[in-house]
Amino acid sequence: MTPLERVDVLYHELVVHYHEAEDAEVRAAVKLLLVAIDELKRHGGAGWAGLVRDYLAIAERDPDRFDRILQGNRTNAPSPPKEDDSFLC
C-alpha cells in the first residue's frame, strides 16, 4: 500500500468517525488538510505556502493533471509520466 493509499484509508476512517454529521466527508478532509498544512509549515521551509498554492492551482486549472498526479501516487505500478506531470510527481 502506498503512502497516499494509507492516507485514503485514514480519510475513510475519519468519515466513519463523523458519520452522524451531515458533512462528514468535508470534516474528514479538513482535518487531514489542517494536519498537512501544519506539517508543511513546520518542515517545508520558506517555500511551503508556494507549494500549497501550486497544488491548488493545478487542482483548479488542470483537474486532469491533478488526477494523474494522484493516480501516480496511489499505485505501485509504473506508469509513464506525461511531460507536464513532472512538476509535482
N, C-alpha and C positions, 0 to 999 in steps of 0.2 A: 504494500500500500504506500503510495507516495505521500509526502507531507501534505499536499493540498487535499488529497483524498481523506487524510486523517482530520483535517480541518472541516471538511464536508460532514464527516461523521459527528464531530463535536457540534456543528451547527444544528444538525437534526436532533441531537440530544437536547440542545437548548430549546428548540421548538417544542419538543415534548414537555420540557420543564414549564414553558409558558402556555401550555395547551389551553388553559381557560381564558387567556387573553384573546381579544378579537384580532390583534395584530401580532400574534406570536412569532411569525416569520420575521417581521421588521424588528421586533425586540431582540430576537436572537442575532440577527445580522448587526444591529447597532452595538451589541455587547462585544462581538468579535472586532468590529471596527474600532471601538474605543481602545481595546487592548492593543490592536495593531498600531494605531496612531501613537499610543503611549510608548510602545517599544521602539518605533521608528524615531520618535522624538529623543529618546534616551540613547539609542545606539546608531542612529543613521547619520550622525554628523550634521554639518551645516546644510546639506542638500536634502534633508529628509522631507521637507514640505514640497519641494520641487518634484520629488519622486511621486508623492501622493497626487499632485496636480497632473503629472504626466499620465499616470494610470487613469485618473478621472477623465482627462481629455480623450484618451483612447477609447474608453468605455462610452463616452458621449458621441464622439465624432466618427468612430470606426468600430461599431459593435462586432462586425465580423472578425476584425483583427483581435479584438479583446477576447472573443470566444476561442480563437485559435491559440492565443496565449494561455488561456485557462486549460484548454484541452491538452496542450503541450506539457502542462504541469500536472495533469491528472493521470496520465498514463505512463507506464514504463516502456511502452512500445515506441521505438524510434520513429519519428515522422520527419520528413524533410521540411526544414523551416522555410517559410517564404521570406523573400528579401526584406520586406517591410516589418517582419516579426522579430528581427534580431535585436531590436532596441531594448526590449524588456524580458525576453525569454530567459 
